[in-house]
């Protein structure tokens, strides 16, 4: 979906995946982390809503196995409740871990968990300083952002930081078959300096990882055959295709 002379994000860029609960934001973040580790690079994963054990268990259900990369030392999961510390302490902790672990990428899941820890000005200031730190060290960052169900189709500023984001992905629920079936949709709002598709794609989570296909491609037992007939573009992300041990 991102296609230019060199595919993918540029190093040191910021990526935001926003959407309602259950649309696959954390799954995309975990797939991003896995791809970093596959290149032999380190990834620092902040999980503000799940313990490291819960995160690894939940992601293994869709074929994304984080534990081997943790054991190898390429993935570090920091699971902490935002309410345990103030905004300044969260930022200080990030500074210390970036200095000691030296990651090439960082995941913040979800960024919106910090909202209750300060007023809008304080939060924006903290996130701006966070992004400045990571960009100055050429660390690619993947944020997730939870939006309310009433804002499902809203692509206005996510907690006031959309202008600081290089690539913005929206995931949302879609209805098919006259509202009888729900599925996940995925589209790119913007991606600075990178050619990209503006089409809505279907986001499929299964035990084989994450698959992105154009709308209209089938699912189920005949999915493979239908994809061959309906689309030249199928993207699979996150599945562990090599053993890091």
C-alpha positions in Angstrom: 0.0 0.0 0.0 3.0 2.2 0.4 4.8 2.3 -3.0 7.5 4.6 -4.2 11.0 4.2 -5.5 11.8 2.6 -2.1 8.9 0.9 -0.4 8.0 1.3 3.2 8.6 4.0 5.8 11.7 6.1 5.9 13.9 5.6 8.9 13.1 8.0 11.8 9.6 8.6 10.6 6.5 8.5 12.8 3.5 6.3 12.1 0.0 6.5 13.7 -2.6 3.8 13.5 -5.9 5.1 14.9 -9.3 3.4 15.2 -12.0 2.1 17.6 -11.5 -0.8 20.0 -11.0 -4.2 18.4 -10.0 -3.0 14.9 -6.5 -4.4 15.0 -4.3 -1.5 16.0 -2.1 -3.5 18.5 -1.9 -6.3 15.9 -0.4 -3.8 13.4 2.0 -2.5 16.0 3.1 -6.0 16.9 3.6 -6.8 13.2 5.7 -3.7 12.9 7.8 -4.8 15.9 8.4 -8.3 14.4 9.5 -6.8 11.1 12.1 -4.7 12.9 13.4 -7.7 14.8 13.6 -9.8 11.6 16.2 -7.3 10.3 18.3 -7.8 13.3 17.3 -4.5 14.8 16.0 -3.7 18.3 12.5 -2.6 19.1 11.2 -1.1 22.3 7.5 -1.8 22.8 5.5 0.3 25.4 2.3 -1.5 26.3 0.0 0.8 28.3 -3.0 -1.5 28.4 -1.8 -5.1 28.5 0.9 -6.9 30.5 3.7 -8.4 28.5 2.3 -11.9 29.1 -1.1 -10.9 27.8 0.3 -9.1 24.8 2.4 -12.1 23.8 -0.5 -14.5 24.3 -3.0 -12.4 22.4 -0.6 -11.9 19.5 0.3 -15.6 19.2 -3.4 -16.2 18.4 -2.8 -14.5 15.0 0.6 -16.1 14.3 2.7 -13.2 15.7 5.1 -14.7 18.2 6.9 -12.1 20.3 8.5 -14.2 23.0 11.4 -15.6 20.8 12.5 -12.1 19.9 12.3 -11.0 23.6 14.5 -14.0 24.5 17.0 -13.1 21.8 17.2 -9.5 23.1 15.9 -7.7 20.1 12.5 -6.9 21.5 11.9 -5.2 24.9 8.3 -5.0 26.2 7.6 -2.4 28.8 4.2 -2.9 30.3 3.1 -0.1 32.7 -0.1 1.7 33.6 0.1 5.4 32.6 -1.5 6.4 36.0 1.5 5.0 37.9 3.7 8.0 36.9 3.3 11.5 35.7 3.9 12.6 32.2 7.5 13.8 33.0 8.4 10.5 34.5 7.1 8.6 31.4 9.2 10.8 29.2 12.3 10.4 31.5 11.8 6.6 31.4 11.7 6.7 27.6 15.0 8.8 27.6 16.7 6.2 29.8 15.6 3.2 27.9 16.5 4.7 24.5 19.9 5.4 25.9 20.4 2.0 27.4 18.6 -0.3 24.9 19.4 1.7 21.8 16.4 0.6 19.7 16.0 1.3 16.0 12.2 1.4 16.5 9.7 2.2 19.3 6.0 1.3 19.7 3.7 3.3 21.9 0.4 1.4 22.4 -1.8 3.3 22.8 -0.8 6.9 22.9 -4.3 7.9 24.0 -3.7 6.2 27.4 -1.7 9.3 28.4 -4.6 11.6 27.9 -5.9 11.3 31.5 -2.4 12.2 32.9 -2.5 15.9 32.1 -4.3 18.7 30.4 -4.3 19.1 26.6 -1.3 21.5 26.5 0.8 19.3 28.8 0.0 16.2 26.8 0.8 17.8 23.4 4.1 19.2 24.9 5.1 15.8 26.2 4.3 14.0 22.9 6.1 16.7 20.9 9.2 16.3 23.0 8.9 12.5 22.7 8.7 12.7 18.9 11.6 15.2 18.7 13.8 12.8 20.8 13.0 9.8 18.6 13.4 11.7 15.3 16.8 13.2 16.5 18.1 9.6 16.9 16.5 8.3 13.6 14.2 6.0 15.5 11.1 4.9 13.6 8.1 5.2 15.9 4.7 3.4 15.6 1.9 5.0 17.7 -1.6 3.6 18.2 -4.6 5.8 19.1 -8.0 4.7 20.4 -10.9 6.7 19.1 -14.5 6.5 20.3 -17.1 4.6 18.3 -18.9 7.9 17.5 -15.7 9.1 15.9 -15.2 6.0 13.7 -15.2 7.9 10.4 -13.5 11.0 11.8 -10.0 11.7 10.4 -9.5 15.0 12.2 -6.6 15.5 14.6 -6.0 12.6 17.0 -5.3 14.2 20.4 -3.8 17.2 18.6 -0.7 15.4 17.2 -1.8 14.4 13.6 0.3 17.3 12.2 3.4 15.7 13.8 2.8 12.3 12.2 4.4 11.3 8.9 2.2 8.3 8.1 -1.4 8.1 9.3 -3.3 4.8 9.1 -7.0 4.5 10.0 -8.5 1.1 10.9 -12.3 0.8 11.3 -15.2 -1.5 11.3 -17.0 -2.0 8.0 -20.4 -3.6 7.3 -21.0 -6.1 4.5 -24.0 -8.1 3.3 -26.5 -5.4 4.2 -25.2 -5.0 7.7 -25.3 -8.7 8.6 -21.5 -9.1 8.7 -18.8 -6.9 10.1 -15.2 -6.8 8.9 -12.1 -4.5 9.4 -11.2 -1.8 7.0 -7.8 -0.2 6.6 -6.8 3.0 4.7 -4.0 5.5 4.7 -4.9 9.1 5.4 -1.5 10.5 4.5 2.2 9.4 4.1 4.6 12.2 3.7 7.2 11.7 0.9 5.9 8.3 0.0 3.5 7.2 -2.7 0.6 5.3 -1.3 -2.8 3.9 -2.1 -5.9 5.9 -0.9 -8.2 2.9 -1.3 -9.9 1.2 1.6 -8.6 -2.4 2.0 -9.9 -5.2 4.1 -7.8 -6.1 7.1 -7.9 -9.8 7.9 -6.5 -11.2 11.2 -6.0 -15.0 11.3 -3.7 -17.6 12.8 -1.5 -17.0 9.7 -0.9 -13.4 10.5 -2.3 -10.2 9.1 -3.5 -10.1 5.5 -4.5 -6.9 3.6 -6.6 -7.3 0.5 -8.7 -5.0 -1.6 -12.4 -4.7 -0.7 -14.4 -7.4 -2.4 -11.9 -10.2 -2.0 -13.4 -13.2 -0.4 -12.7 -15.0 2.9 -13.1 -18.5 4.2 -12.1 -21.7 2.5 -12.2 -20.3 -1.0 -10.3 -17.1 -0.1 -7.1 -18.1 -1.8 -8.8 -18.9 -5.2 -10.9 -15.7 -5.0 -7.8 -13.6 -4.3 -6.1 -15.0 -7.4 -9.1 -13.9 -9.5 -9.9 -10.6 -8.0 -6.6 -8.9 -7.0 -3.0 -8.7 -7.8 -2.2 -7.1 -4.4 -2.2 -9.2 -1.3 0.0 -8.2 1.6 0.8 -10.4 4.6 2.4 -9.0 7.7 3.6 -10.1 11.0 3.8 -13.9 10.7 7.0 -15.3 11.9 8.6 -16.8 8.8 11.9 -17.5 10.4 13.0 -18.8 13.8 15.1 -16.3 15.8 16.4 -19.0 18.1 
